[in-house]
Amino acid sequence: MTQPVPIRRAPGPLLALALELAARTLPILPLRAGKLPFGNCRPCASNACGGRPVMKTSGPCECPGVCHGWAAATTNSAILASPPWLRAWEQAQAVAYHPGGAGLTVVDLDHADAIEWARQSLPRTRTVRTTRGEHWIYRGTMQSANAVRDGVDIKSTMVYARWLGPGTGAMADLPEAVRALVVREPSPVRPAHHDARVPAPCGGGECRHRTPAYLNRGITMAEQRITEATSAVHATVYRTFLAVLSAHGRCGCLTDTHVARLFAAAQAKGESARHCTDAWTNALTRLGL
């Protein structure tokens, strides 16, 4: 008996929207039923791949699929239309974007009382209607947080937001009143579990960098590279750590202070201490240190 062929949603309309939004520099990803991102494939489960974004150019993970949630969001039309992503678009129910990767913050207002609070407390900005309330979109990024007050979530770095249309009104700069909603003691920077003073090579042991200024300039440039990242923060942090260790990891001149500076820059972009440690360890492993 012939089995019925399952009917799958054509990727056309959602993919067309995704490509249009990506052309506007919004990092895009598909959502499956329940407004959820596509889960990790088996090789990437439990952070086995290092937790990096999906493409080979973004770090040690070589998975070509859309399996890293917000970290998979991309503006690259070739990736969005690649075969692994096309299979995801066939099952997708909606389009989402990474606000922080686009330099944006979304104040997600879930009910009428939250909207009224925003109207009384926040500067007006671009507004998008949602199924339960409104998204207020500001220009600028910050740490994301849920339930900062009743019915109010902050979506910016390391999260995704569903695309519900362009909205209305002029976009305002992110105000301090929104930043103040996420108030917590700064987490201490935790250096990697290994001794950051990498042993010098056997043949002499003298640092090949003639002045401390060379190292300090390199660390400053690394901090700047991380700070200026507007998308693929995971990948930028890993590649920056790899570059620093490639230049300075074998001569013994790196100290815990240098590592702490790099971790602090990454954490200011929303990376967790665990992600920093993972990225540092992965870079050490790749270089054989």
C-alpha positions as CSV (number, residue, x, y, z in Angstrom):
1,M,0.0,0.0,0.0
2,T,1.4,3.4,-1.0
3,Q,2.1,5.7,1.9
4,P,0.7,9.2,1.7
5,V,3.3,11.9,1.0
6,P,3.4,14.4,3.9
7,I,2.6,17.9,3.0
8,R,5.2,20.4,4.0
9,R,5.0,24.1,4.2
10,A,6.7,25.8,1.2
11,P,9.6,27.9,2.3
12,G,8.9,30.6,-0.3
13,P,7.0,33.4,1.6
14,L,9.0,33.1,4.9
15,L,12.3,32.8,3.1
16,A,11.5,35.8,0.9
17,L,10.7,37.8,4.1
18,A,13.9,36.6,5.7
19,L,16.0,37.7,2.7
20,E,14.3,41.1,2.7
21,L,15.0,41.6,6.4
22,A,18.6,40.4,6.1
23,A,19.2,42.9,3.4
24,R,18.2,45.5,6.0
25,T,21.0,44.2,8.2
26,L,18.7,42.3,10.6
27,P,20.2,39.0,11.7
28,I,17.5,36.4,10.9
29,L,16.6,32.9,12.0
30,P,13.5,30.7,11.4
31,L,11.1,29.6,14.2
32,R,9.3,26.3,14.4
33,A,5.9,25.7,16.0
34,G,5.5,27.3,19.4
35,K,7.7,30.3,18.4
36,L,10.7,28.2,19.2
37,P,14.1,28.0,17.5
38,F,15.3,24.8,15.9
39,G,17.1,22.6,18.5
40,N,20.6,21.4,18.4
41,C,21.5,18.6,16.1
42,R,23.1,15.5,17.7
43,P,26.8,16.6,17.2
44,C,26.0,20.0,18.7
45,A,24.0,18.7,21.7
46,S,25.2,19.5,25.2
47,N,27.7,22.1,23.9
48,A,29.8,19.3,22.3
49,C,30.7,21.6,19.4
50,G,31.8,24.4,21.7
51,G,28.6,26.4,21.5
52,R,29.7,28.5,18.6
53,P,27.5,30.0,15.8
54,V,26.9,27.6,12.9
55,M,29.2,28.3,10.0
56,K,32.8,27.0,9.7
57,T,34.1,30.6,9.5
58,S,32.6,31.4,12.9
59,G,34.6,29.0,15.0
60,P,35.2,25.3,15.7
61,C,31.6,24.2,15.2
62,E,31.2,22.9,11.6
63,C,27.4,22.3,11.7
64,P,25.9,24.0,8.5
65,G,22.4,23.9,10.0
66,V,20.3,26.4,11.9
67,C,20.7,24.8,15.3
68,H,22.1,27.4,17.7
69,G,19.1,29.6,18.4
70,W,19.8,33.3,18.5
71,A,23.5,32.6,17.8
72,A,22.6,31.2,14.4
73,A,20.9,34.4,13.3
74,T,22.6,35.8,10.1
75,T,22.3,38.5,7.5
76,N,24.1,36.3,4.9
77,S,21.6,35.5,2.2
78,A,23.7,32.6,1.0
79,I,23.4,30.9,4.4
80,L,19.7,31.7,4.7
81,A,19.0,30.0,1.3
82,S,21.5,27.1,1.8
83,P,20.1,23.5,1.7
84,P,20.2,22.9,5.5
85,W,18.4,26.2,6.1
86,L,15.9,25.5,3.3
87,R,14.8,22.3,5.1
88,A,14.3,24.4,8.2
89,W,12.2,27.0,6.3
90,E,10.0,24.2,5.1
91,Q,9.0,23.5,8.7
92,A,9.2,27.1,10.0
93,Q,6.1,28.9,11.3
94,A,7.6,32.4,11.7
95,V,10.7,34.6,11.2
96,A,12.7,35.9,14.1
97,Y,15.7,38.2,14.5
98,H,18.5,38.9,17.0
99,P,17.9,42.5,18.2
100,G,21.3,42.9,19.8
101,G,22.9,41.8,16.5
102,A,21.1,44.6,14.8
103,G,22.0,47.2,17.4
104,L,18.5,47.2,18.9
105,T,16.7,46.7,22.1
106,V,13.0,45.5,22.3
107,V,10.9,46.3,25.3
108,D,8.3,43.6,25.2
109,L,5.1,44.7,26.9
110,D,2.7,41.8,27.5
111,H,-0.5,43.5,28.6
112,A,-2.4,46.7,28.8
113,D,-1.0,47.7,32.3
114,A,2.5,47.3,31.0
115,I,1.8,49.4,28.0
116,E,0.3,52.1,30.2
117,W,3.4,52.0,32.4
118,A,5.6,52.5,29.3
119,R,3.6,55.4,28.1
120,Q,4.0,57.1,31.4
121,S,7.6,56.2,32.0
122,L,9.5,55.8,28.7
123,P,10.2,58.0,25.7
124,R,8.0,57.1,22.7
125,T,9.7,55.1,20.0
126,R,8.9,52.7,17.2
127,T,6.0,50.5,18.2
128,V,5.0,47.1,16.9
129,R,1.7,45.4,17.9
130,T,2.0,41.8,19.3
131,T,-0.7,39.2,20.0
132,R,-0.9,40.3,23.6
133,G,0.6,43.8,23.7
134,E,3.4,45.8,22.1
135,H,7.1,45.8,21.3
136,W,8.8,49.2,21.8
137,I,12.0,49.2,19.8
138,Y,15.0,51.4,20.7
139,R,18.3,52.1,19.0
140,G,21.1,50.6,21.2
141,T,21.9,47.4,22.9
142,M,22.0,46.1,26.5
143,Q,21.8,43.0,28.6
144,S,18.5,41.1,28.0
145,A,16.3,40.1,31.0
146,N,12.9,38.7,31.6
147,A,10.2,40.0,34.0
148,V,12.0,43.2,34.9
149,R,8.6,44.3,36.1
150,D,5.1,42.8,35.6
151,G,4.6,42.1,32.0
152,V,7.8,43.6,30.8
153,D,10.8,41.7,29.2
154,I,13.9,43.2,27.7
155,K,15.2,41.6,24.4
156,S,18.5,42.7,23.1
157,T,21.7,40.6,23.3
158,M,21.7,36.8,23.3
159,V,18.0,36.4,22.6
160,Y,15.6,36.5,19.6
161,A,12.4,38.4,18.9
162,R,9.7,37.4,16.6
163,W,9.3,39.6,13.5
164,L,5.8,41.1,13.6
165,G,6.1,43.9,11.1
166,P,8.0,47.2,10.8
167,G,5.9,49.0,13.3
168,T,5.0,52.7,13.5
169,G,6.8,55.8,14.7
170,A,10.4,57.1,14.7
171,M,13.0,55.0,16.6
172,A,14.5,56.7,19.6
173,D,17.8,56.0,21.3
174,L,17.8,53.5,24.1
175,P,17.1,55.6,27.3
176,E,18.7,55.1,30.7
177,A,15.2,54.4,32.1
178,V,15.3,51.1,30.2
179,R,18.8,50.3,31.1
180,A,17.9,50.9,34.8
181,L,15.3,48.1,34.6
182,V,18.2,45.5,34.6
183,V,20.0,46.3,37.8
184,R,22.3,43.7,39.4
185,E,25.7,43.5,40.9
186,P,28.3,43.1,38.2
187,S,29.4,39.5,38.1
188,P,33.1,39.0,38.9
189,V,35.3,38.1,35.9
190,R,36.3,34.5,36.3
191,P,39.6,33.6,34.5
192,A,40.0,30.3,32.7
193,H,40.6,27.3,35.0
194,H,44.2,27.0,33.8
195,D,47.1,29.2,34.7
196,A,46.9,32.1,32.2
197,R,50.7,32.3,32.3
198,V,51.4,30.0,29.4
199,P,54.8,28.3,29.7
200,A,57.5,29.6,27.5
201,P,58.9,27.4,24.8
202,C,61.9,25.2,25.6
203,G,64.3,26.9,23.4
204,G,65.4,29.9,25.5
205,G,62.2,31.1,27.3
206,E,62.8,34.8,26.6
207,C,59.7,36.8,25.6
208,R,60.0,37.7,21.9
209,H,58.0,40.9,22.4
210,R,60.7,43.5,23.1
211,T,58.5,46.0,25.0
212,P,55.3,45.7,27.2
213,A,53.7,48.3,24.9
214,Y,53.4,45.7,22.1
215,L,51.4,43.4,24.3
216,N,49.3,46.2,25.8
217,R,48.4,47.5,22.4
218,G,47.4,44.0,21.3
219,I,45.1,43.5,24.3
220,T,43.6,47.0,23.7
221,M,42.9,46.1,20.1
222,A,41.4,42.8,21.1
223,E,39.1,44.6,23.6
224,Q,38.0,47.0,20.9
225,R,37.3,44.2,18.4
226,I,35.0,42.5,20.9
227,T,33.3,45.8,22.0
228,E,32.5,46.8,18.4
229,A,30.9,43.5,17.5
230,T,27.3,44.0,16.3
231,S,26.6,40.3,15.5
232,A,28.1,36.8,15.9
233,V,29.4,37.9,19.4
234,H,30.3,34.2,20.2
235,A,32.3,33.9,17.1
236,T,34.1,37.3,17.5
237,V,35.1,36.4,21.1
238,Y,36.5,33.1,20.1
239,R,38.4,34.5,17.1
240,T,39.8,37.3,19.2
241,F,40.9,34.9,22.0
242,L,42.5,32.7,19.3
243,A,44.3,35.7,17.8
244,V,45.7,36.8,21.2
245,L,46.9,33.4,22.1
246,S,48.4,32.9,18.6
247,A,50.5,36.1,19.2
248,H,51.2,35.8,22.9
249,G,50.3,32.4,24.1
250,R,53.7,30.7,23.8
251,C,56.1,33.3,25.2
252,G,54.8,33.6,28.7
253,C,53.9,37.3,28.7
254,L,50.1,36.9,29.2
255,T,49.0,37.4,32.8
256,D,45.7,36.9,34.7
257,T,45.2,40.7,34.4
258,H,45.3,40.5,30.6
259,V,42.8,37.5,30.5
260,A,40.5,39.4,32.9
261,R,40.4,42.4,30.6
262,L,39.4,40.2,27.6
263,F,36.8,38.4,29.7
264,A,35.4,41.7,30.9
265,A,35.0,43.0,27.4
266,A,33.2,39.8,26.4
267,Q,30.9,39.8,29.4
268,A,30.0,43.5,28.7
269,K,28.7,42.2,25.3
270,G,26.5,39.7,27.1
271,E,28.7,36.7,27.2
272,S,28.6,34.6,30.3
273,A,31.6,33.7,32.3
274,R,31.1,30.0,31.2
275,H,31.1,31.1,27.5
276,C,34.3,33.1,28.0
277,T,36.0,30.1,29.7
278,D,34.8,27.8,26.9
279,A,36.1,30.1,24.2
280,W,39.5,30.5,25.9
281,T,39.8,26.7,26.4
282,N,38.8,26.0,22.8
283,A,41.4,28.4,21.5
284,L,44.1,26.8,23.7
285,T,43.1,23.4,22.4
286,R,43.1,24.5,18.8
287,L,46.6,25.9,19.2
288,G,47.9,22.9,21.1
289,L,48.7,25.0,24.2
